[in-house]
């Protein structure tokens, strides 16, 4: 990721990021579609509804709307102007064609925007009482917590956006494995709230690309026909890495969430000497809090060195416990482990399995049962308790 930053950030400094539509009537269908998608992403990620509302008002002024109509729209609450309306208005102001026969099945984009404006005016005609207008003008706008979080999260994705730009510039040379997204987000000190927003920025693109790769949706096939199957597979892998990294940070935050200040519990003392592996980057695994083992009936573990998935089952009339560096109270006959042949696929399946599927999960693995001895070490991930 460091090489990417050196390559792209320096070249983007001072560059006007606003999408331009000069000479768009001469662009190919693929060029037009791609520029439209990129421009809408730009307005969606960089601006709030409040920021984009003036774009719609400017478009109304340039297209014959009366002062009363403009005032009616201006008086509606900001959220009624969504990012799609704002992005379309900005693009039309910057030279996008209202109608093009090979785009959006020849529909009139300006007509659509006009319909959305009328709808917003009708639904928002009672949003504000007239007498509050003067007071509103004199109150300085203060962004709320969610808006500040969103702004910070957008800034944290600069290198991710650079990576996507590098793919768009040269899809064939793009290597999704070259980007260590987890390390990048950690270096940005991404917290759980940021990770949740960042995942939201990209999971829609991932869903669309995944659907496009299936080749069943004609519109998506047309939109991505400029990319080969292998190139689509590359960018899907990158988006998956981004979403997986965010999920990992969210899970870590959940496990490591500090409880309210209180006196240390007995459980904390009991597990204080237990040695285990906290995270395993290749499979995006994070150990549970070892205190959760105490009093449970089952404990799933994964040995990252031997590739063995195991399950401790509490003995009859007992519960699992911890003593020193070992698990206690387990049934020696029922507590077994098996070697995984394809850890990446099998662990992914394990993560998505519910309680019913887990009952026979270990039995369905074609491998020899090996009895567990209770010892836990630095190569063991504590997966799940029940």
C-alpha positions, -999 to +999 in steps of 0.1 A: +000+000+000+030+023+006+040+020-031+005+028-042+005+059-021+037+071-035+025+065-070-009+081-069-013+106-041+015+128-054+000+129-089-035+137-076-024+168-056-039+200-071-060+180-095-096+192-099-117+162-088-150+175-102-162+153-130-163+171-164-184+161-194-165+180-222-170+164-256-191+136-240-213+134-271-183+118-289-175+092-261-181+055-267-210+038-248-184+023-223-167+056-217-200+073-210-213+046-186-180+045-167-178+083-164-214+084-151-207+057-125-175+074-113-191+108-111-221+095-091-197+077-067-178+110-063-208+130-053-222+102-031-190+098-011-177+134-010-209+154-003-239+153+021-275+160+010-271+195+024-240+200+002-258+188-030-290+207-025-276+240-040-266+220-071-303+211-077-313+248-070-288+260-096-301+235-121-337+247-114-326+284-120-309+274-153-340+255-165-369+280-162-382+273-127-400+302-111-388+320-079-417+305-060-409+269-072-372+274-063-382+288-028-406+258-023-378+234-029-353+254-009-377+253+021-378+215+022-356+196+046-321+187+032-326+149+033-353+152+006-325+160-018-307+126-020-273+120-034-287+107-067-307+139-073-277+161-064-253+141-085-275+142-115-280+179-112-243+185-108-236+164-139-262+181-160-248+215-150-213+203-160-223+192-195-239+157-192-264+151-220-300+149-208-308+122-234-285+098-251-299+068-271-273+043-258-276+053-221-303+043-197-325+030-226-327+065-240-347+079-210-346+117-204-324+123-173-336+159-169-372+149-170-365+124-142-348+150-121-378+174-126-402+146-113-380+141-082-380+178-075-418+180-077-421+150-054-398+166-029-417+199-030-450+181-025-438+159+004-419+187+021-443+216+018-449+215+056-413+209+066-406+243+082-428+270+097-423+304+079-416+323+111-384+303+118-367+314+086-349+345+101-338+325+131-324+298+109-303+323+089-286+335+121-277+301+135-243+287+124-245+251+111-229+226+134-224+191+120-237+163+142-217+132+153-228+111+124-218+137+099-184+141+115-179+103+116-188+101+079-164+129+069-136+112+089-143+078+073-142+092+038-107+107+045-096+073+058-103+057+024-079+078+003-055+049-004-084+026-011-098+050-037-063+053-052-062+015-056-096+016-074-082+044-096-052+023-105-075-006-114-096+017-137-064+030-153-049-005-160-072-034-150-048-060-164-018-049-143-039-046-111-030-071-084-055-072-054-031-092-033-006-063-033-029-043-010-028-050+027-061-033+036-061-045+072-027-029+079-038+003+061-069+007+081-051+000+114-025+026+104-053+051+100-066+042+135-099+031+121-124+024+149-155+002+148-178+031+138-155+041+110-152+004+098-189+001+097-192+032+074-163+022+052-178-012+046-210+005+036-191+026+010-180-005-009-204-034-002-229-021-028-202-021-054-192-056-044-228-068-046-232-053-081-199-067-094-207-101-080-240-100-098-224-088-130-199-117-129-228-141-130-238-127-164-276-129-158-284-092-157-284-077-192-279-041-179-249-051-158-235-071-186-237-040-208-223-017-181-192-040-175-186-053-210-154-033-212-139-056-185-129-092-190-140-120-166-105-121-150-105-083-145-139-084-128-126-112-106-097-090-096-117-060-085-142-083-067-113-098-047-102-063-038-136-052-026-139-085-007-106-078+011-119-043+020-151-057+035-134-086+053-109-061+068-137-040+081-155-071+095-123-081+113-119-047+129-155-047+140-151-082+156-119-071+173-136-040+187-164-062+200-140-086+217-118-059+231-145-035+241-136-022+275-163-029+302-173-002+325-148+005+352-152-021+380-132-044+402-115-073+384-137-104+383-127-139+393-129-150+356-102-126+346-079-140+372-087-176+362-077-170+325-048-147+332-022-174+324-040-189+294-018-185+263-036-183+229-034-167+195-054-135+194-057-130+156-048-149+124-046-126+094-046-152+065-081-165+075-093-133+092-098-150+125-101-133+159-102-152+192-131-148+215-126-135+250-112-165+270-134-156+299-164-168+279-150-204+281-158-206+318-192-221+323-197-230+286-207-265+272-186-264+240-154-247+228-143-246+192-106-241+185-084-239+154-046-246+155-031-223+129+001-244+126-013-279+123-045-268+105-066-287+130-102-277+139-113-291+172-142-291+196-141-294+234-174-309+248-181-306+285-184-339+304-218-349+317-231-327+345-200-304+341-190-272+325-158-262+307-133-243+328-097-230+326-068-239+348-034-224+340-029-230+303-054-259+299-091-265+294-108-285+322-141-303+326-142-318+291-153-352+279-121-370+267-140-392+243-162-366+227-136-338+225-117-343+192-100-324+164-095-330+127-071-317+101-086-294+075-075-300+038-089-267+026-088-243+056-099-212+038-131-228+024-139-248+055-133-220+080-155-197+059-182-224+060-177-227+098-182-190+103-216-190+085-229-222+102-257-220+127-262-241+158-279-269+139-252-271+112-224-271+139-238-302+155-225-324+127-199-300+113-169-319+126-184-353+117-188-343+081-151-335+077-134-365+061-104-369+083-092-390+113-104-381+148-076-370+171-084-366+208-078-333+224-056-331+255-068-298+270-037-278+264-039-244+247-009-225+233+001-195+212-009-213+179-045-218+189-074-195+180-104-196+203-132-196+177-166-200+195-183-212+227-218-225+232 
